[in-house]
Amino acid sequence: MEILLWLVPPAVVAAVAMVWVSWLGREGRGEVDREVAVRRMGAAMERGHRATYAAPPREPDRSTGVAVRPSRRAS
């Protein structure tokens, strides 16, 4: 049990850092006015969507999950 005591300081530092970062992140997020948010969403929806790369249609997989050897022709 004593050998695991070396893990306590890094665990405490990591926990304190996570709490500190999460607390700082909360302050940066102010509430946006409802009308401003609606206006932004409307502007985003009015913008035209660009056509992106269309992938070619895939061929269906012929695998049945069972390995089958090709039959031999008798000579």
N, CA, C and O atoms as a Maestro MAE file, in Angstrom:
{
 s_m_m2io_version
 :::
 2.0.0
}

f_m_ct {
 s_m_title
 :::
 protein
 m_atom[300] {
  # First column is atom index #
  i_m_mmod_type
  r_m_x_coord
  r_m_y_coord
  r_m_z_coord
  i_m_residue_number
  s_m_chain_name
  s_m_pdb_residue_name
  s_m_pdb_atom_name
  i_m_atomic_number
  :::
  1 25 0.820 -1.190 0.000 1 A "MET " " N  " 7
  2 3 0.000 0.000 0.000 1 A "MET " " CA " 6
  3 2 0.866 1.257 0.000 1 A "MET " " C  " 6
  4 15 0.524 2.253 -0.639 1 A "MET " " O  " 8
  5 25 1.984 1.209 0.716 2 A "GLU " " N  " 7
  6 3 2.848 2.380 0.799 2 A "GLU " " CA " 6
  7 2 3.444 2.744 -0.553 2 A "GLU " " C  " 6
  8 15 3.728 3.912 -0.819 2 A "GLU " " O  " 8
  9 25 3.629 1.751 -1.399 3 A "ILE " " N  " 7
  10 3 4.227 2.035 -2.699 3 A "ILE " " CA " 6
  11 2 3.302 2.878 -3.575 3 A "ILE " " C  " 6
  12 15 3.770 3.558 -4.488 3 A "ILE " " O  " 8
  13 25 1.996 2.843 -3.310 4 A "LEU " " N  " 7
  14 3 1.045 3.617 -4.097 4 A "LEU " " CA " 6
  15 2 0.942 5.065 -3.635 4 A "LEU " " C  " 6
  16 15 0.260 5.867 -4.274 4 A "LEU " " O  " 8
  17 25 1.605 5.413 -2.539 5 A "LEU " " N  " 7
  18 3 1.539 6.786 -2.035 5 A "LEU " " CA " 6
  19 2 2.144 7.788 -3.021 5 A "LEU " " C  " 6
  20 15 1.784 8.965 -2.994 5 A "LEU " " O  " 8
  21 25 3.042 7.349 -3.878 6 A "TRP " " N  " 7
  22 3 3.623 8.267 -4.852 6 A "TRP " " CA " 6
  23 2 2.584 8.710 -5.878 6 A "TRP " " C  " 6
  24 15 2.813 9.688 -6.589 6 A "TRP " " O  " 8
  25 25 1.458 8.024 -5.976 7 A "LEU " " N  " 7
  26 3 0.402 8.423 -6.910 7 A "LEU " " CA " 6
  27 2 -0.483 9.538 -6.357 7 A "LEU " " C  " 6
  28 15 -1.194 10.194 -7.118 7 A "LEU " " O  " 8
  29 25 -0.450 9.758 -5.057 8 A "VAL " " N  " 7
  30 3 -1.349 10.749 -4.440 8 A "VAL " " CA " 6
  31 2 -1.061 12.170 -4.931 8 A "VAL " " C  " 6
  32 15 -2.000 12.845 -5.354 8 A "VAL " " O  " 8
  33 25 0.192 12.666 -4.899 9 A "PRO " " N  " 7
  34 3 0.415 14.049 -5.365 9 A "PRO " " CA " 6
  35 2 -0.001 14.300 -6.814 9 A "PRO " " C  " 6
  36 15 -0.663 15.306 -7.069 9 A "PRO " " O  " 8
  37 25 0.348 13.443 -7.776 10 A "PRO " " N  " 7
  38 3 -0.114 13.704 -9.141 10 A "PRO " " CA " 6
  39 2 -1.638 13.662 -9.276 10 A "PRO " " C  " 6
  40 15 -2.214 14.426 -10.051 10 A "PRO " " O  " 8
  41 25 -2.288 12.775 -8.528 11 A "ALA " " N  " 7
  42 3 -3.745 12.690 -8.591 11 A "ALA " " CA " 6
  43 2 -4.380 13.950 -8.030 11 A "ALA " " C  " 6
  44 15 -5.362 14.445 -8.582 11 A "ALA " " O  " 8
  45 25 -3.835 14.475 -6.945 12 A "VAL " " N  " 7
  46 3 -4.367 15.711 -6.354 12 A "VAL " " CA " 6
  47 2 -4.150 16.879 -7.304 12 A "VAL " " C  " 6
  48 15 -5.047 17.700 -7.490 12 A "VAL " " O  " 8
  49 25 -2.972 16.961 -7.905 13 A "VAL " " N  " 7
  50 3 -2.680 18.046 -8.847 13 A "VAL " " CA " 6
  51 2 -3.613 17.961 -10.052 13 A "VAL " " C  " 6
  52 15 -4.125 18.983 -10.508 13 A "VAL " " O  " 8
  53 25 -3.836 16.765 -10.567 14 A "ALA " " N  " 7
  54 3 -4.726 16.600 -11.720 14 A "ALA " " CA " 6
  55 2 -6.162 16.988 -11.357 14 A "ALA " " C  " 6
  56 15 -6.843 17.642 -12.146 14 A "ALA " " O  " 8
  57 25 -6.613 16.599 -10.198 15 A "ALA " " N  " 7
  58 3 -7.980 16.935 -9.778 15 A "ALA " " CA " 6
  59 2 -8.140 18.440 -9.610 15 A "ALA " " C  " 6
  60 15 -9.138 19.014 -10.047 15 A "ALA " " O  " 8
  61 25 -7.153 19.084 -8.973 16 A "VAL " " N  " 7
  62 3 -7.217 20.535 -8.790 16 A "VAL " " CA " 6
  63 2 -7.195 21.244 -10.142 16 A "VAL " " C  " 6
  64 15 -7.920 22.219 -10.343 16 A "VAL " " O  " 8
  65 25 -6.368 20.760 -11.071 17 A "ALA " " N  " 7
  66 3 -6.296 21.377 -12.403 17 A "ALA " " CA " 6
  67 2 -7.629 21.232 -13.140 17 A "ALA " " C  " 6
  68 15 -8.071 22.175 -13.796 17 A "ALA " " O  " 8
  69 25 -8.277 20.064 -13.042 18 A "MET " " N  " 7
  70 3 -9.562 19.878 -13.706 18 A "MET " " CA " 6
  71 2 -10.621 20.801 -13.141 18 A "MET " " C  " 6
  72 15 -11.408 21.378 -13.892 18 A "MET " " O  " 8
  73 25 -10.650 20.947 -11.820 19 A "VAL " " N  " 7
  74 3 -11.631 21.846 -11.201 19 A "VAL " " CA " 6
  75 2 -11.357 23.286 -11.602 19 A "VAL " " C  " 6
  76 15 -12.285 24.032 -11.910 19 A "VAL " " O  " 8
  77 25 -10.087 23.682 -11.602 20 A "TRP " " N  " 7
  78 3 -9.717 25.048 -11.941 20 A "TRP " " CA " 6
  79 2 -10.091 25.377 -13.387 20 A "TRP " " C  " 6
  80 15 -10.665 26.433 -13.653 20 A "TRP " " O  " 8
  81 25 -9.774 24.486 -14.315 21 A "VAL " " N  " 7
  82 3 -10.072 24.726 -15.725 21 A "VAL " " CA " 6
  83 2 -11.575 24.755 -15.960 21 A "VAL " " C  " 6
  84 15 -12.062 25.586 -16.727 21 A "VAL " " O  " 8
  85 25 -12.311 23.869 -15.318 22 A "SER " " N  " 7
  86 3 -13.755 23.880 -15.512 22 A "SER " " CA " 6
  87 2 -14.374 25.145 -14.935 22 A "SER " " C  " 6
  88 15 -15.339 25.668 -15.493 22 A "SER " " O  " 8
  89 25 -13.837 25.643 -13.828 23 A "TRP " " N  " 7
  90 3 -14.360 26.873 -13.240 23 A "TRP " " CA " 6
  91 2 -14.050 28.070 -14.137 23 A "TRP " " C  " 6
  92 15 -14.902 28.940 -14.313 23 A "TRP " " O  " 8
  93 25 -12.848 28.128 -14.706 24 A "LEU " " N  " 7
  94 3 -12.496 29.228 -15.606 24 A "LEU " " CA " 6
  95 2 -13.330 29.189 -16.877 24 A "LEU " " C  " 6
  96 15 -13.689 30.236 -17.414 24 A "LEU " " O  " 8
  97 25 -13.640 28.005 -17.357 25 A "GLY " " N  " 7
  98 3 -14.429 27.874 -18.582 25 A "GLY " " CA " 6
  99 2 -15.851 28.374 -18.407 25 A "GLY " " C  " 6
  100 15 -16.470 28.822 -19.372 25 A "GLY " " O  " 8
  101 25 -16.373 28.307 -17.206 26 A "ARG " " N  " 7
  102 3 -17.743 28.762 -16.956 26 A "ARG " " CA " 6
  103 2 -17.864 30.264 -17.100 26 A "ARG " " C  " 6
  104 15 -18.882 30.757 -17.586 26 A "ARG " " O  " 8
  105 25 -16.851 30.997 -16.690 27 A "GLU " " N  " 7
  106 3 -16.935 32.456 -16.726 27 A "GLU " " CA " 6
  107 2 -16.914 32.992 -18.141 27 A "GLU " " C  " 6
  108 15 -17.500 34.041 -18.408 27 A "GLU " " O  " 8
  109 25 -16.255 32.304 -19.047 28 A "GLY " " N  " 7
  110 3 -16.139 32.779 -20.418 28 A "GLY " " CA " 6
  111 2 -17.425 32.673 -21.213 28 A "GLY " " C  " 6
  112 15 -17.550 33.297 -22.266 28 A "GLY " " O  " 8
  113 25 -18.373 31.903 -20.736 29 A "ARG " " N  " 7
  114 3 -19.615 31.714 -21.482 29 A "ARG " " CA " 6
  115 2 -20.692 32.629 -20.925 29 A "ARG " " C  " 6
  116 15 -21.342 32.309 -19.930 29 A "ARG " " O  " 8
  117 25 -20.874 33.768 -21.576 30 A "GLY " " N  " 7
  118 3 -21.946 34.650 -21.174 30 A "GLY " " CA " 6
  119 2 -23.209 34.276 -21.923 30 A "GLY " " C  " 6
  120 15 -23.148 33.651 -22.982 30 A "GLY " " O  " 8
  121 25 -24.342 34.650 -21.382 31 A "GLU " " N  " 7
  122 3 -25.593 34.347 -22.062 31 A "GLU " " CA " 6
  123 2 -25.784 35.301 -23.228 31 A "GLU " " C  " 6
  124 15 -25.516 36.497 -23.117 31 A "GLU " " O  " 8
  125 25 -26.245 34.766 -24.333 32 A "VAL " " N  " 7
  126 3 -26.511 35.558 -25.522 32 A "VAL " " CA " 6
  127 2 -27.982 35.927 -25.499 32 A "VAL " " C  " 6
  128 15 -28.841 35.114 -25.157 32 A "VAL " " O  " 8
  129 25 -28.254 37.175 -25.871 33 A "ASP " " N  " 7
  130 3 -29.636 37.639 -25.925 33 A "ASP " " CA " 6
  131 2 -30.426 36.764 -26.890 33 A "ASP " " C  " 6
  132 15 -29.916 36.371 -27.939 33 A "ASP " " O  " 8
  133 25 -31.661 36.463 -26.537 34 A "ARG " " N  " 7
  134 3 -32.487 35.569 -27.352 34 A "ARG " " CA " 6
  135 2 -32.667 36.098 -28.767 34 A "ARG " " C  " 6
  136 15 -32.594 35.332 -29.728 34 A "ARG " " O  " 8
  137 25 -32.899 37.395 -28.905 35 A "GLU " " N  " 7
  138 3 -33.111 37.960 -30.238 35 A "GLU " " CA " 6
  139 2 -31.838 37.926 -31.068 35 A "GLU " " C  " 6
  140 15 -31.899 37.722 -32.280 35 A "GLU " " O  " 8
  141 25 -30.694 38.121 -30.439 36 A "VAL " " N  " 7
  142 3 -29.415 38.039 -31.148 36 A "VAL " " CA " 6
  143 2 -29.193 36.609 -31.632 36 A "VAL " " C  " 6
  144 15 -28.740 36.391 -32.756 36 A "VAL " " O  " 8
  145 25 -29.514 35.639 -30.783 37 A "ALA " " N  " 7
  146 3 -29.335 34.235 -31.159 37 A "ALA " " CA " 6
  147 2 -30.249 33.871 -32.320 37 A "ALA " " C  " 6
  148 15 -29.830 33.160 -33.234 37 A "ALA " " O  " 8
  149 25 -31.506 34.351 -32.300 38 A "VAL " " N  " 7
  150 3 -32.445 34.063 -33.391 38 A "VAL " " CA " 6
  151 2 -31.953 34.706 -34.678 38 A "VAL " " C  " 6
  152 15 -32.035 34.094 -35.743 38 A "VAL " " O  " 8
  153 25 -31.448 35.923 -34.599 39 A "ARG " " N  " 7
  154 3 -30.941 36.606 -35.793 39 A "ARG " " CA " 6
  155 2 -29.741 35.853 -36.376 39 A "ARG " " C  " 6
  156 15 -29.639 35.688 -37.592 39 A "ARG " " O  " 8
  157 25 -28.835 35.396 -35.505 40 A "ARG " " N  " 7
  158 3 -27.666 34.634 -35.986 40 A "ARG " " CA " 6
  159 2 -28.094 33.329 -36.645 40 A "ARG " " C  " 6
  160 15 -27.568 32.950 -37.691 40 A "ARG " " O  " 8
  161 25 -29.054 32.644 -36.024 41 A "MET " " N  " 7
  162 3 -29.508 31.379 -36.596 41 A "MET " " CA " 6
  163 2 -30.193 31.610 -37.941 41 A "MET " " C  " 6
  164 15 -29.998 30.832 -38.874 41 A "MET " " O  " 8
  165 25 -30.980 32.656 -38.049 42 A "GLY " " N  " 7
  166 3 -31.637 32.971 -39.315 42 A "GLY " " CA " 6
  167 2 -30.627 33.272 -40.402 42 A "GLY " " C  " 6
  168 15 -30.790 32.831 -41.539 42 A "GLY " " O  " 8
  169 25 -29.578 34.024 -40.066 43 A "ALA " " N  " 7
  170 3 -28.536 34.338 -41.045 43 A "ALA " " CA " 6
  171 2 -27.804 33.075 -41.474 43 A "ALA " " C  " 6
  172 15 -27.468 32.923 -42.648 43 A "ALA " " O  " 8
  173 25 -27.558 32.178 -40.545 44 A "ALA " " N  " 7
  174 3 -26.867 30.931 -40.885 44 A "ALA " " CA " 6
  175 2 -27.727 30.049 -41.768 44 A "ALA " " C  " 6
  176 15 -27.215 29.375 -42.661 44 A "ALA " " O  " 8
  177 25 -29.046 30.049 -41.524 45 A "MET " " N  " 7
  178 3 -29.932 29.210 -42.332 45 A "MET " " CA " 6
  179 2 -30.143 29.782 -43.733 45 A "MET " " C  " 6
  180 15 -30.417 29.031 -44.668 45 A "MET " " O  " 8
  181 25 -30.018 31.105 -43.890 46 A "GLU " " N  " 7
  182 3 -30.199 31.713 -45.199 46 A "GLU " " CA " 6
  183 2 -29.011 31.487 -46.117 46 A "GLU " " C  " 6
  184 15 -29.152 31.474 -47.340 46 A "GLU " " O  " 8
  185 25 -27.843 31.309 -45.523 47 A "ARG " " N  " 7
  186 3 -26.655 31.072 -46.351 47 A "ARG " " CA " 6
  187 2 -26.828 29.797 -47.146 47 A "ARG " " C  " 6
  188 15 -27.338 28.797 -46.641 47 A "ARG " " O  " 8
  189 25 -26.402 29.842 -48.386 48 A "GLY " " N  " 7
  190 3 -26.496 28.653 -49.219 48 A "GLY " " CA " 6
  191 2 -25.508 27.589 -48.774 48 A "GLY " " C  " 6
  192 15 -24.401 27.892 -48.327 48 A "GLY " " O  " 8
  193 25 -25.915 26.376 -48.900 49 A "HIS " " N  " 7
  194 3 -25.029 25.271 -48.556 49 A "HIS " " CA " 6
  195 2 -24.238 24.889 -49.795 49 A "HIS " " C  " 6
  196 15 -24.800 24.690 -50.872 49 A "HIS " " O  " 8
  197 25 -22.944 24.792 -49.629 50 A "ARG " " N  " 7
  198 3 -22.097 24.396 -50.757 50 A "ARG " " CA " 6
  199 2 -22.195 22.890 -50.960 50 A "ARG " " C  " 6
  200 15 -22.288 22.112 -50.010 50 A "ARG " " O  " 8
  201 25 -22.170 22.516 -52.215 51 A "ALA " " N  " 7
  202 3 -22.159 21.083 -52.515 51 A "ALA " " CA " 6
  203 2 -20.775 20.543 -52.175 51 A "ALA " " C  " 6
  204 15 -19.764 21.106 -52.596 51 A "ALA " " O  " 8
  205 25 -20.732 19.493 -51.443 52 A "THR " " N  " 7
  206 3 -19.454 18.894 -51.085 52 A "THR " " CA " 6
  207 2 -19.195 17.692 -51.976 52 A "THR " " C  " 6
  208 15 -20.033 17.324 -52.800 52 A "THR " " O  " 8
  209 25 -18.071 17.105 -51.813 53 A "TYR " " N  " 7
  210 3 -17.674 15.948 -52.602 53 A "TYR " " CA " 6
  211 2 -18.670 14.825 -52.394 53 A "TYR " " C  " 6
  212 15 -18.971 14.441 -51.264 53 A "TYR " " O  " 8
  213 25 -19.171 14.312 -53.488 54 A "ALA " " N  " 7
  214 3 -20.101 13.189 -53.406 54 A "ALA " " CA " 6
  215 2 -19.320 11.903 -53.665 54 A "ALA " " C  " 6
  216 15 -18.691 11.754 -54.712 54 A "ALA " " O  " 8
  217 25 -19.359 11.020 -52.755 55 A "ALA " " N  " 7
  218 3 -18.640 9.760 -52.894 55 A "ALA " " CA " 6
  219 2 -19.321 8.893 -53.947 55 A "ALA " " C  " 6
  220 15 -20.548 8.891 -54.040 55 A "ALA " " O  " 8
  221 25 -18.547 8.159 -54.740 56 A "PRO " " N  " 7
  222 3 -19.161 7.274 -55.728 56 A "PRO " " CA " 6
  223 2 -19.939 6.158 -55.038 56 A "PRO " " C  " 6
  224 15 -19.595 5.762 -53.925 56 A "PRO " " O  " 8
  225 25 -20.967 5.658 -55.678 57 A "PRO " " N  " 7
  226 3 -21.751 4.595 -55.045 57 A "PRO " " CA " 6
  227 2 -20.883 3.359 -54.809 57 A "PRO " " C  " 6
  228 15 -20.062 2.991 -55.649 57 A "PRO " " O  " 8
  229 25 -21.079 2.738 -53.671 58 A "ARG " " N  " 7
  230 3 -20.302 1.551 -53.328 58 A "ARG " " CA " 6
  231 2 -20.929 0.317 -53.937 58 A "ARG " " C  " 6
  232 15 -22.150 0.191 -54.034 58 A "ARG " " O  " 8
  233 25 -20.055 -0.596 -54.347 59 A "GLU " " N  " 7
  234 3 -20.550 -1.872 -54.853 59 A "GLU " " CA " 6
  235 2 -20.896 -2.740 -53.653 59 A "GLU " " C  " 6
  236 15 -20.179 -2.720 -52.652 59 A "GLU " " O  " 8
  237 25 -21.971 -3.495 -53.734 60 A "PRO " " N  " 7
  238 3 -22.331 -4.341 -52.584 60 A "PRO " " CA " 6
  239 2 -21.258 -5.398 -52.330 60 A "PRO " " C  " 6
  240 15 -20.627 -5.904 -53.259 60 A "PRO " " O  " 8
  241 25 -21.076 -5.708 -51.092 61 A "ASP " " N  " 7
  242 3 -20.092 -6.705 -50.690 61 A "ASP " " CA " 6
  243 2 -20.625 -8.090 -51.037 61 A "ASP " " C  " 6
  244 15 -21.729 -8.458 -50.636 61 A "ASP " " O  " 8
  245 25 -19.834 -8.851 -51.783 62 A "ARG " " N  " 7
  246 3 -20.284 -10.173 -52.206 62 A "ARG " " CA " 6
  247 2 -19.977 -11.246 -51.175 62 A "ARG " " C  " 6
  248 15 -20.333 -12.409 -51.368 62 A "ARG " " O  " 8
  249 25 -19.339 -10.881 -50.109 63 A "SER " " N  " 7
  250 3 -18.952 -11.868 -49.121 63 A "SER " " CA " 6
  251 2 -20.173 -12.416 -48.392 63 A "SER " " C  " 6
  252 15 -21.079 -11.674 -48.013 63 A "SER " " O  " 8
  253 25 -20.172 -13.716 -48.210 64 A "THR " " N  " 7
  254 3 -21.248 -14.351 -47.462 64 A "THR " " CA " 6
  255 2 -20.781 -14.731 -46.073 64 A "THR " " C  " 6
  256 15 -21.567 -15.216 -45.260 64 A "THR " " O  " 8
  257 25 -19.494 -14.510 -45.795 65 A "GLY " " N  " 7
  258 3 -18.968 -14.849 -44.499 65 A "GLY " " CA " 6
  259 2 -18.415 -16.267 -44.448 65 A "GLY " " C  " 6
  260 15 -17.866 -16.677 -43.426 65 A "GLY " " O  " 8
  261 25 -18.553 -17.021 -45.534 66 A "VAL " " N  " 7
  262 3 -18.075 -18.396 -45.580 66 A "VAL " " CA " 6
  263 2 -17.013 -18.478 -46.676 66 A "VAL " " C  " 6
  264 15 -17.241 -18.048 -47.807 66 A "VAL " " O  " 8
  265 25 -15.855 -19.031 -46.331 67 A "ALA " " N  " 7
  266 3 -14.804 -19.183 -47.323 67 A "ALA " " CA " 6
  267 2 -15.101 -20.411 -48.181 67 A "ALA " " C  " 6
  268 15 -15.274 -21.512 -47.657 67 A "ALA " " O  " 8
  269 25 -15.160 -20.226 -49.479 68 A "VAL " " N  " 7
  270 3 -15.461 -21.322 -50.393 68 A "VAL " " CA " 6
  271 2 -14.341 -21.399 -51.409 68 A "VAL " " C  " 6
  272 15 -13.986 -20.405 -52.042 68 A "VAL " " O  " 8
  273 25 -13.783 -22.606 -51.558 69 A "ARG " " N  " 7
  274 3 -12.748 -22.811 -52.567 69 A "ARG " " CA " 6
  275 2 -13.405 -22.989 -53.922 69 A "ARG " " C  " 6
  276 15 -14.484 -23.572 -54.034 69 A "ARG " " O  " 8
  277 25 -12.745 -22.482 -54.944 70 A "PRO " " N  " 7
  278 3 -13.297 -22.690 -56.281 70 A "PRO " " CA " 6
  279 2 -13.242 -24.188 -56.630 70 A "PRO " " C  " 6
  280 15 -12.282 -24.873 -56.277 70 A "PRO " " O  " 8
  281 25 -14.247 -24.680 -57.305 71 A "SER " " N  " 7
  282 3 -14.276 -26.109 -57.645 71 A "SER " " CA " 6
  283 2 -13.254 -26.392 -58.738 71 A "SER " " C  " 6
  284 15 -12.982 -25.549 -59.593 71 A "SER " " O  " 8
  285 25 -12.688 -27.616 -58.688 72 A "ARG " " N  " 7
  286 3 -11.715 -28.043 -59.711 72 A "ARG " " CA " 6
  287 2 -12.447 -28.816 -60.794 72 A "ARG " " C  " 6
  288 15 -13.390 -29.565 -60.539 72 A "ARG " " O  " 8
  289 25 -11.988 -28.608 -61.970 73 A "ARG " " N  " 7
  290 3 -12.575 -29.365 -63.086 73 A "ARG " " CA " 6
  291 2 -11.789 -30.661 -63.267 73 A "ARG " " C  " 6
  292 15 -10.558 -30.667 -63.299 73 A "ARG " " O  " 8
  293 25 -12.518 -31.730 -63.380 74 A "ALA " " N  " 7
  294 3 -11.853 -33.016 -63.586 74 A "ALA " " CA " 6
  295 2 -11.378 -33.095 -65.026 74 A "ALA " " C  " 6
  296 15 -12.114 -32.727 -65.941 74 A "ALA " " O  " 8
  297 25 -10.134 -33.580 -65.241 75 A "SER " " N  " 7
  298 3 -9.616 -33.682 -66.613 75 A "SER " " CA " 6
  299 2 -9.887 -35.017 -67.203 75 A "SER " " C  " 6
  300 15 -9.519 -35.272 -68.350 75 A "SER " " O  " 8
  :::
 }
 m_bond[299] {
  # First column is bond index #
  i_m_from
  i_m_to
  i_m_order
  :::
  1 1 2 1
  2 2 3 1
  3 3 4 2
  4 3 5 1
  5 5 6 1
  6 6 7 1
  7 7 8 2
  8 7 9 1
  9 9 10 1
  10 10 11 1
  11 11 12 2
  12 11 13 1
  13 13 14 1
  14 14 15 1
  15 15 16 2
  16 15 17 1
  17 17 18 1
  18 18 19 1
  19 19 20 2
  20 19 21 1
  21 21 22 1
  22 22 23 1
  23 23 24 2
  24 23 25 1
  25 25 26 1
  26 26 27 1
  27 27 28 2
  28 27 29 1
  29 29 30 1
  30 30 31 1
  31 31 32 2
  32 31 33 1
  33 33 34 1
  34 34 35 1
  35 35 36 2
  36 35 37 1
  37 37 38 1
  38 38 39 1
  39 39 40 2
  40 39 41 1
  41 41 42 1
  42 42 43 1
  43 43 44 2
  44 43 45 1
  45 45 46 1
  46 46 47 1
  47 47 48 2
  48 47 49 1
  49 49 50 1
  50 50 51 1
  51 51 52 2
  52 51 53 1
  53 53 54 1
  54 54 55 1
  55 55 56 2
  56 55 57 1
  57 57 58 1
  58 58 59 1
  59 59 60 2
  60 59 61 1
  61 61 62 1
  62 62 63 1
  63 63 64 2
  64 63 65 1
  65 65 66 1
  66 66 67 1
  67 67 68 2
  68 67 69 1
  69 69 70 1
  70 70 71 1
  71 71 72 2
  72 71 73 1
  73 73 74 1
  74 74 75 1
  75 75 76 2
  76 75 77 1
  77 77 78 1
  78 78 79 1
  79 79 80 2
  80 79 81 1
  81 81 82 1
  82 82 83 1
  83 83 84 2
  84 83 85 1
  85 85 86 1
  86 86 87 1
  87 87 88 2
  88 87 89 1
  89 89 90 1
  90 90 91 1
  91 91 92 2
  92 91 93 1
  93 93 94 1
  94 94 95 1
  95 95 96 2
  96 95 97 1
  97 97 98 1
  98 98 99 1
  99 99 100 2
  100 99 101 1
  101 101 102 1
  102 102 103 1
  103 103 104 2
  104 103 105 1
  105 105 106 1
  106 106 107 1
  107 107 108 2
  108 107 109 1
  109 109 110 1
  110 110 111 1
  111 111 112 2
  112 111 113 1
  113 113 114 1
  114 114 115 1
  115 115 116 2
  116 115 117 1
  117 117 118 1
  118 118 119 1
  119 119 120 2
  120 119 121 1
  121 121 122 1
  122 122 123 1
  123 123 124 2
  124 123 125 1
  125 125 126 1
  126 126 127 1
  127 127 128 2
  128 127 129 1
  129 129 130 1
  130 130 131 1
  131 131 132 2
  132 131 133 1
  133 133 134 1
  134 134 135 1
  135 135 136 2
  136 135 137 1
  137 137 138 1
  138 138 139 1
  139 139 140 2
  140 139 141 1
  141 141 142 1
  142 142 143 1
  143 143 144 2
  144 143 145 1
  145 145 146 1
  146 146 147 1
  147 147 148 2
  148 147 149 1
  149 149 150 1
  150 150 151 1
  151 151 152 2
  152 151 153 1
  153 153 154 1
  154 154 155 1
  155 155 156 2
  156 155 157 1
  157 157 158 1
  158 158 159 1
  159 159 160 2
  160 159 161 1
  161 161 162 1
  162 162 163 1
  163 163 164 2
  164 163 165 1
  165 165 166 1
  166 166 167 1
  167 167 168 2
  168 167 169 1
  169 169 170 1
  170 170 171 1
  171 171 172 2
  172 171 173 1
  173 173 174 1
  174 174 175 1
  175 175 176 2
  176 175 177 1
  177 177 178 1
  178 178 179 1
  179 179 180 2
  180 179 181 1
  181 181 182 1
  182 182 183 1
  183 183 184 2
  184 183 185 1
  185 185 186 1
  186 186 187 1
  187 187 188 2
  188 187 189 1
  189 189 190 1
  190 190 191 1
  191 191 192 2
  192 191 193 1
  193 193 194 1
  194 194 195 1
  195 195 196 2
  196 195 197 1
  197 197 198 1
  198 198 199 1
  199 199 200 2
  200 199 201 1
  201 201 202 1
  202 202 203 1
  203 203 204 2
  204 203 205 1
  205 205 206 1
  206 206 207 1
  207 207 208 2
  208 207 209 1
  209 209 210 1
  210 210 211 1
  211 211 212 2
  212 211 213 1
  213 213 214 1
  214 214 215 1
  215 215 216 2
  216 215 217 1
  217 217 218 1
  218 218 219 1
  219 219 220 2
  220 219 221 1
  221 221 222 1
  222 222 223 1
  223 223 224 2
  224 223 225 1
  225 225 226 1
  226 226 227 1
  227 227 228 2
  228 227 229 1
  229 229 230 1
  230 230 231 1
  231 231 232 2
  232 231 233 1
  233 233 234 1
  234 234 235 1
  235 235 236 2
  236 235 237 1
  237 237 238 1
  238 238 239 1
  239 239 240 2
  240 239 241 1
  241 241 242 1
  242 242 243 1
  243 243 244 2
  244 243 245 1
  245 245 246 1
  246 246 247 1
  247 247 248 2
  248 247 249 1
  249 249 250 1
  250 250 251 1
  251 251 252 2
  252 251 253 1
  253 253 254 1
  254 254 255 1
  255 255 256 2
  256 255 257 1
  257 257 258 1
  258 258 259 1
  259 259 260 2
  260 259 261 1
  261 261 262 1
  262 262 263 1
  263 263 264 2
  264 263 265 1
  265 265 266 1
  266 266 267 1
  267 267 268 2
  268 267 269 1
  269 269 270 1
  270 270 271 1
  271 271 272 2
  272 271 273 1
  273 273 274 1
  274 274 275 1
  275 275 276 2
  276 275 277 1
  277 277 278 1
  278 278 279 1
  279 279 280 2
  280 279 281 1
  281 281 282 1
  282 282 283 1
  283 283 284 2
  284 283 285 1
  285 285 286 1
  286 286 287 1
  287 287 288 2
  288 287 289 1
  289 289 290 1
  290 290 291 1
  291 291 292 2
  292 291 293 1
  293 293 294 1
  294 294 295 1
  295 295 296 2
  296 295 297 1
  297 297 298 1
  298 298 299 1
  299 299 300 2
  :::
 }
}
